[in-house]
Structure formats: C-alpha cells, structure tokens
Amino acid sequence: MTHVFVLMLIIGGNQVGGQKMYFASIETCNWYASKLTKRYGNHGTIVPEEHKVLAYCKPQYLDTSQVTVYGIE
C-alpha cells in the first residue's frame, strides 16, 4: 500500500468514467491535468458549459500491485 495521485477529469459537470490513471508523482499528474484543461480553453464566456473541462489530482492510498501506476520503478 502506498500513496499515489489519481487524475480526475470532469467535462461539462460530469465526471468522466473509465480506466483511472494513477501517478507516483504529483508533478506528473498535474502536468496531465494541465494539458487536458487546455484542450477547449475554459476561460471566457464563449465556451459552452458542456465543453468546460476541470482536471485535478487527488491523493489516494492503494495497493499498487493491483493497478498500473505511472512513474513507479
């Protein structure tokens, strides 16, 4: 068991399901979160609500032998 960071993605107010991505480093997780939110450009009023994107990294304590964790040697 160890602490990792899970990437959370919300598009148009709905959390995106599917395979979760886990990272050993908060810096790497935040890099991906940053790139995902730049896709549509969330700033300003010209972006419709259904296209607004929010991504963040949440710490989680889990068994790393059961999931793929990016950045673990």
Sequence and secondary structure as in RCSB ss.txt:
>XXXX:A:sequence
MTHVFVLMLIIGGNQVGGQKMYFASIETCNWYASKLTKRYGNHGTIVPEEHKVLAYCKPQYLDTSQVTVYGIE
>XXXX:A:secstr
 EEEEEEEEEETTEE  SS  EES HHHHHHHHHHHHTTTT  SSSS GGG EEEEEEEEEE TTSS EET  
